[in-house]
Every structure is written in C-alpha cells, then in structure tokens.
Amino acid sequence: FDGATLHGTIALASRRPDLGIPEILGLCSEWLNYMKGVSVEQNGRLVVAGEYIDGTWANCFVAEGRMHFFDSEWVWNRSIGLNALFIRSAYMTISKLDDSPGVSRLVRSGGARRVIEQIALALGATLDGSDFDEFVAIEAEFQSLAFGVNEERLTTYLRWYLRDRRTLRMARLAKAFAKRVALGIEARV
C-alpha cells in the first residue's frame, strides 16, 4: 500500500506543537465510521465481531476512500464493545508515542484515560467507566492468552497507566534502579 497507517499518521501529527488533540486524532473518524458500520447493537451498546480485535489504528490505513486492515491474525472468541476497541486503539497508539522524542505534551500528559476521553470527544464519541473496564479485562486476558503475560499484573499496570502515566513511569524507574543496586550489592558480597 502507498501511505501510512492511521497510527503512523497520528505519530507524525503528534510532533507538531501547533496541533491539539482534536487535530491530531481527528484523522481516526474514518476508522470510527467504518467500525460503526460493521457493528451491531447488543444490550443497548454497539459491538463488533471478535475478528476485529486487531483492527486498531496501527493495523489499518485509508486508501481510495476505503479502510484497509492488515496483520489480523488474531480472532477474539466473542464480540467486543466498540468503545472498548476504540480505547484499545487509542491505548496502543498512545503507549507507543509515550517515549518518542518530540511528541506533543498534550498526548503525553496525565493519565491515558483523560487523553483517550479527549480523543473520543474530538470524534463525537462518549466513553464511560464500563468501557474502560471492558478494555482492561479484554486486553489483560488477550495478552495472557496470546503471549503468556500475567493477567493480574497487566490489569494493575493498565489501570495505573490509564490513571497516571507519570507516577507509573517513576515507579518503573525506581524498580529498575533498585534492581541495579541489589545486583551491585550482590556483586560485592
């Protein structure tokens, strides 16, 4: 294909200090419209088939006015709330941008939940606590099944990441420092 994924386009736009979240992430409106088109209503909310578990911004691009998906080797065993998939897409993009130099402070500031809610608002979507709970449950279970990640540990990590990335980053740095100190002490003993 000729062009960047939605994630790649967002990554480039996020380096521009003159753009706010609505301008940076407004590019995802075509993705959201596509997903609404393939969703069905179930118990008063929109859901998509499990085949879209990897239908994230990193795995799609728009060409000739059509949404194209690739790298779709995973299929979830049940339907997924459209809002939870939206959160998954935003989470995956934001988490990859966190350590990128030159990324707008708007994308990196505070808890990821606040940023994701701003993205949703910019696209005319509304998220609530149950959407974030569904995302955390699906993501933790998916990563556990696919890659053997500890589900409980990842659940804690995701909730912390959504709440306050800065303190999570500081805790991870402190843990790494403590490990280096312990190894240094062991080497001397």
DONU-903202 format. One record per residue (C-alpha): x, y, z; residue in three letters. Coordinates in pm, whole numbers, padded with zeros to 5 digits, always signed. Layout:
<sites>
XYZALA/...
</sites>
This chain:
<sites>
+00000+00000+00000PHE/+00105+00356-00054ASP/+00070+00559+00262GLY/+00093+00542+00637ALA/-00121+00359+00887THR/-00351+00570+01100LEU/-00102+00519+01383HIS/+00183+00646+01164GLY/-00017+00948+01058THR/-00102+01022+01422ILE/+00264+00982+01522ALA/+00370+01241+01265LEU/+00092+01484+01357ALA/+00168+01449+01729SER/+00511+01603+01673ARG/+00355+01930+01563ARG/+00329+02166+01862PRO/+00064+02376+01685ASP/-00188+02090+01682LEU/-00417+01991+01967GLY/-00569+01651+02034ILE/-00873+01712+01810PRO/-00648+01789+01512GLU/-00403+01507+01586ILE/-00661+01235+01634LEU/-00941+01367+01419GLY/-00790+01154+01145LEU/-00944+00849+01310CYS/-01301+00950+01231SER/-01297+00730+00919GLU/-01190+00433+01132TRP/-01471+00502+01379LEU/-01728+00536+01100ASN/-01610+00208+00948TYR/-01635+00028+01281MET/-01982+00169+01342LYS/-02077+00029+01001GLY/-01967-00325+01092VAL/-02105-00313+01446SER/-02438-00440+01574VAL/-02641-00334+01873GLU/-02631-00576+02163GLN/-02783-00498+02502ASN/-02803-00128+02421GLY/-02443-00085+02303ARG/-02252-00127+01979LEU/-02030-00433+01947VAL/-01803-00564+01673VAL/-01718-00923+01587ALA/-01412-01077+01755GLY/-01229-01076+01422GLU/-01170-00702+01478TYR/-00960-00746+01796ILE/-00656-00633+01593ASP/-00847-00380+01385GLY/-00660-00100+01558THR/-00516+00223+01421TRP/-00175+00055+01394ALA/-00318-00212+01165ASN/-00516-00008+00915CYS/-00486+00261+00656PHE/-00723+00452+00434VAL/-00668+00435+00060ALA/-00901+00544-00217GLU/-01165+00626+00042GLY/-01170+00272+00185ARG/-01047+00130+00515MET/-00790-00149+00474HIS/-00682-00378+00758PHE/-00372-00599+00776PHE/-00192-00805+01039ASP/-00523-00955+01153SER/-00401-01295+01268GLU/-00592-01284+01598TRP/-00963-01351+01637VAL/-01134-01297+01971TRP/-01384-01563+02081ASN/-01667-01317+02145ARG/-01790-00977+02039SER/-01612-00665+02162ILE/-01772-00339+02264GLY/-01696-00076+02000LEU/-01591+00166+02274ASN/-01353-00092+02425ALA/-01195-00144+02081LEU/-01170+00234+02042PHE/-00990+00251+02379ILE/-00762-00036+02273ARG/-00667+00150+01954SER/-00602+00473+02140ALA/-00410+00295+02419TYR/-00185+00116+02171MET/-00110+00439+01987THR/-00054+00650+02299ILE/+00166+00388+02464SER/+00390+00374+02156LYS/+00416+00754+02150LEU/+00495+00789+02522ASP/+00871+00761+02485ASP/+00901+00916+02140SER/+01102+01237+02134PRO/+00925+01547+02013GLY/+00572+01422+02080VAL/+00327+01690+02189SER/+00285+01726+02564ARG/-00090+01704+02505LEU/-00053+01339+02410VAL/+00188+01257+02695ARG/+00031+01450+02981SER/-00156+01296+03274GLY/-00338+00969+03273GLY/-00406+00797+02945ALA/-00777+00780+03028ARG/-00806+01159+03015ARG/-00628+01171+02680VAL/-00842+00887+02541ILE/-01158+01066+02657GLU/-01039+01382+02480GLN/-00979+01182+02163ILE/-01328+01031+02188ALA/-01481+01374+02244LEU/-01296+01509+01939ALA/-01453+01228+01734LEU/-01801+01274+01883GLY/-01790+00954+02089ALA/-01873+00916+02457THR/-01693+00673+02685LEU/-01776+00570+03040ASP/-01617+00365+03316GLY/-01765+00037+03193SER/-01595+00087+02855ASP/-01257+00124+03026PHE/-01331-00178+03248ASP/-01413-00386+02939GLU/-01093-00271+02767PHE/-00879-00364+03069VAL/-01045-00706+03102ALA/-01014-00788+02731ILE/-00658-00656+02696GLU/-00531-00840+03004ALA/-00698-01166+02901GLU/-00585-01130+02538PHE/-00220-01061+02632GLN/-00230-01353+02877SER/-00364-01597+02618LEU/-00155-01473+02326ALA/+00177-01403+02497PHE/+00164-01560+02844GLY/+00160-01225+03023VAL/+00045-01239+03386ASN/-00319-01126+03362GLU/-00343-00986+03716GLU/-00018-00792+03685ARG/-00120-00649+03347LEU/-00462-00550+03485THR/-00288-00350+03758THR/-00049-00196+03506TYR/-00331-00095+03266LEU/-00540+00063+03541ARG/-00237+00258+03666TRP/-00142+00362+03311TYR/-00493+00489+03247LEU/-00493+00679+03576ARG/-00146+00840+03589ASP/+00135+00755+03347ARG/+00384+00984+03520ARG/+00379+00802+03855THR/+00380+00467+03674LEU/+00692+00574+03485ARG/+00857+00689+03809MET/+00773+00358+03980ALA/+00922+00162+03689ARG/+01241+00372+03703LEU/+01263+00324+04081ALA/+01218-00053+04040LYS/+01493-00067+03776ALA/+01723+00141+03999PHE/+01655-00084+04300ALA/+01736-00389+04088LYS/+02069-00235+03977ARG/+02156-00150+04338VAL/+02070-00505+04453ALA/+02288-00653+04175LEU/+02572-00420+04276GLY/+02544-00526+04638ILE/+02535-00895+04539GLU/+02847-00849+04328ALA/+03035-00708+04628ARG/+02924-00974+04875VAL/
</sites>
